[in-house]
Amino acid sequence: MTLSPHRWAFVSSTVFLMLLVSGEMLSEAHAQSAPDLQEVYAIVKSLQARVSSLEAENRQAKREAADARAEARDLRKRLGSAPAGSPASQPMSASGSSAGLQSYAMVTKGPVAPPVPAWGGLYAGAAFGLGSMRVKLHEVETFTDISTSTFGTTTSVSTDTGSFDGAGSGRSLGAIANLFLGYNFIVAPTIVLGGQIEGGVSNIPVKLTVAGTSNALDTTVTAPGGPANTTLLTSASNSIFTDTISNRWLVSVLARGGVLVDPLDLVYVLGGWTYGRFEFGQSFGLNGGTVGAGWERVLAPGWTLRAEGRYTKFQSKTVTTPSFSTFSNVETGGGFASATTGTDQAVDASRISADMWSVWLGVTHYFN
């Protein structure tokens, strides 16, 4: 088919216009796609940076895991050598944190230990024991006996003077018991200082064997008298007799100082003054110094048991016992009458010394 010149021009113009429009549309499409590619490039770069960061974090996590495994091996070694019940023997939590240890300790906590008494403050108690007492005696006695005798018309006066000098000793066991009240001060974490007063009864009779020598001078004068009617008689003799000195009660003021070897045990020493009351024909007292040591152990909250030993040395003392008596005797018969009157006077000076070893077992209550 042959196109005419007019038709060929129309077709050519139409194709040219279509090509022109298509070119403009491709240009616009290309212009719109350039920004989208830039955004894609930016996202890719961001992803690459994130990947690098994650790889670095992964390497750090691997290092921390290696350190944790090393710590776990070291802890297992410690657990193998630690004594049972010690803090090192408690297992760690899975995270290995101290919080895990605390939570585990709370779950597996054992029985609660008994409360420890407050060693400072006011306390009171009672104690019982045995005492071994030794007594020494030096006794000097002087006497004067005067008697007047009348027989019919004859009167005679007899004067008898003399002395006894003897010594003896003895030792005996007896029971003792007291009540005490005291106060403690905590001067350092393990140092306890304080004092106490106490008083109680005792029953320690000590039997003495006394040996001595007696000397006497007897002078008799018969009225109407004169040298020819004076008679002198001297005598000396040895004698042995027994006597008893008894301790009846004791009071003491003592200072104490001790060390807490652990929260439940106190080891201490003590010292102070003791007064004892004795009986030996009459009642008398002796002062002395006391030293000792002891141990105190917690039994229950606020209650302790104590055991201690003491030595007390009493000062020597002279106990003087005077005596005086009179007598009279009248006899009649056979036409004669006789009468005898007189006085007996003596002074007994006894020098007494004593010491005592004692052991005590007591119970103490702390009011704190």
PyMOL commands that set and color helices and strands:
alter all, ss='L'
color gray80, all
select helices_A, chain A and resi 5-81+87-89+98-107+227-229
alter helices_A, ss='H'
color red, helices_A
select strands_A, chain A and resi 121-151+154-188+191-222+230-262+265-279+283-300+303-314+317-333+336-366
alter strands_A, ss='S'
color yellow, strands_A
deselect
rebuild
show_as cartoon
